[in-house]
Amino acid sequence: MNILSVKNLKKRYGNKEVLKGLDLTVPENSVFGLVGKNGAGKTTVMKAVLGLLMPDEGEVYVCGRKVSFGQTETNKFIGYLPDVPEFYSFMTSLEYLQFCGRLSGLDERSIKERSSRLLRLVGMNDSTHRIGGFSRGMKQRLGIAQALMNSPKLLICDEPTSALDPIGRKEILDVLYAAKEETTIVFSTHILSDVERICTNVAFMNDGVIALQGEISTVREKFSGNEYVFEMNFDSDADLLAQKFSELEFVNRNTLILRENNGKFPEILKYMIENEMFFQKIERETPSLESVFMKVIR
């Protein structure tokens, strides 16, 4: 089942056409990365999903129900973390979550239980400080807890790690990875290493449409070639292989790559066995998401 479906979405701002018939499907129980350059239209898509923006054409469905501009019926299924979340600075984390729980119509028992559990989930259960003194990373963690307060079926995060340092990024990714046990997650980003770390599915936005989407393993396989890496124990063996097989290229002193197989892979293995060459690993080269993204948008 698809938790989110976007069909032929179009949006123009003046003379600029931001979305040009975008189609997107997000499977239930996935961690979905929406990837695109800055200004690609990722935030515009999210606003349309939340009913905050009226598209020129197209339809959006959340949990099988159509999203309508200005009407928030489908938003009961959604938790949302904007790229720059805002809070009441005089509150503590617990006070803020309890406040959000009451706005959501939860009973006091549920508010207490969920506030406590979500603060543990985001690593802030011991915090008694006022939000006004929080770092950007702490605010992002609290924002995720707030977005999960009403037990949403879909959690949407708009570039949650873009302004964080490496430690802060790791903390937020760890929190999102833990949150996948509770909900389907969609987060937009231009940081491909974040997608590689926690996502199960990915979509590449380019020029107002989705250029490619699917499970990450399938996307990589589609762009994988017949490239093999040979990491040898001894530099001398690497030298011998390079002399014997002109198809091999040096990656570093003891590592070679076969870019075009042409039936040479078995021949190389046979030569290594016959000459008792020891190796650390031989593996098929898997393309990174960065390399796939660059091929797609070009």
Secondary structure as the mmCIF struct_conf table of DSSP 4:
data_model
#
loop_
_struct_conf.conf_type_id
_struct_conf.id
_struct_conf.beg_label_comp_id
_struct_conf.beg_label_asym_id
_struct_conf.beg_label_seq_id
_struct_conf.end_label_comp_id
_struct_conf.end_label_asym_id
_struct_conf.end_label_seq_id
STRN STRN1 ASN A 2 TYR A 13
TURN_TY1_P TURN_TY1_P1 GLY A 14 ASN A 15
STRN STRN2 LYS A 16 PRO A 27
TURN_TY1_P TURN_TY1_P2 GLU A 28 ASN A 29
STRN STRN3 VAL A 31 VAL A 35
TURN_TY1_P TURN_TY1_P3 ASN A 38 GLY A 39
BEND BEND1 ALA A 40 GLY A 41
HELX_RH_AL_P HELX_RH_AL_P1 LYS A 42 VAL A 49
TURN_TY1_P TURN_TY1_P4 LEU A 50 GLY A 51
BEND BEND2 LEU A 52 LEU A 53
BEND BEND3 ASP A 56 ASP A 56
STRN STRN4 GLU A 57 VAL A 62
TURN_TY1_P TURN_TY1_P5 CYS A 63 GLY A 64
STRN STRN5 ARG A 65 LYS A 66
STRN STRN6 SER A 68 SER A 68
TURN_TY1_P TURN_TY1_P6 PHE A 69 GLY A 70
STRN STRN7 GLN A 71 GLN A 71
HELX_RH_3T_P HELX_RH_3T_P1 GLU A 73 PHE A 77
STRN STRN8 ILE A 78 LEU A 81
BEND BEND4 ASP A 83 VAL A 84
TURN_TY1_P TURN_TY1_P7 SER A 89 PHE A 90
BEND BEND5 MET A 91 MET A 91
STRN STRN9 THR A 92 THR A 92
HELX_RH_AL_P HELX_RH_AL_P2 SER A 93 LEU A 103
TURN_TY1_P TURN_TY1_P8 SER A 104 GLY A 105
HELX_RH_AL_P HELX_RH_AL_P3 GLU A 108 LEU A 121
TURN_TY1_P TURN_TY1_P9 VAL A 122 GLY A 123
TURN_TY1_P TURN_TY1_P10 ASN A 125 ASP A 126
BEND BEND6 HIS A 129 HIS A 129
STRN STRN10 ARG A 130 ARG A 130
HELX_RH_3T_P HELX_RH_3T_P2 ILE A 131 GLY A 133
HELX_RH_AL_P HELX_RH_AL_P4 ARG A 136 ALA A 147
TURN_TY1_P TURN_TY1_P11 LEU A 148 ASN A 150
BEND BEND7 LYS A 153 LYS A 153
STRN STRN11 LEU A 154 ASP A 158
BEND BEND8 GLU A 159 GLU A 159
TURN_TY1_P TURN_TY1_P12 PRO A 160 ALA A 163
HELX_RH_AL_P HELX_RH_AL_P5 PRO A 166 ALA A 179
TURN_TY1_P TURN_TY1_P13 LYS A 180 GLU A 182
BEND BEND9 THR A 183 THR A 183
STRN STRN12 THR A 184 THR A 189
BEND BEND10 HIS A 190 HIS A 190
HELX_RH_AL_P HELX_RH_AL_P6 LEU A 192 ILE A 198
BEND BEND11 THR A 200 THR A 200
STRN STRN13 ASN A 201 ASN A 206
TURN_TY1_P TURN_TY1_P14 ASP A 207 GLY A 208
STRN STRN14 VAL A 209 GLU A 215
HELX_RH_AL_P HELX_RH_AL_P7 ILE A 216 PHE A 223
BEND BEND12 ASN A 226 ASN A 226
STRN STRN15 TYR A 228 MET A 232
BEND BEND13 ASN A 233 ASN A 233
HELX_RH_AL_P HELX_RH_AL_P8 ASP A 235 LYS A 244
TURN_TY1_P TURN_TY1_P15 SER A 246 GLU A 247
STRN STRN16 LEU A 248 ASN A 252
TURN_TY1_P TURN_TY1_P16 ARG A 253 ASN A 254
STRN STRN17 THR A 255 LEU A 258
BEND BEND14 ARG A 259 ARG A 259
TURN_TY1_P TURN_TY1_P17 ASN A 262 GLY A 263
HELX_RH_AL_P HELX_RH_AL_P9 LYS A 264 GLU A 274
TURN_TY1_P TURN_TY1_P18 ASN A 275 GLU A 276
STRN STRN18 PHE A 279 ARG A 284
HELX_LH_PP_P HELX_LH_PP_P1 GLU A 285 SER A 288
HELX_RH_AL_P HELX_RH_AL_P10 LEU A 289 ILE A 297
#
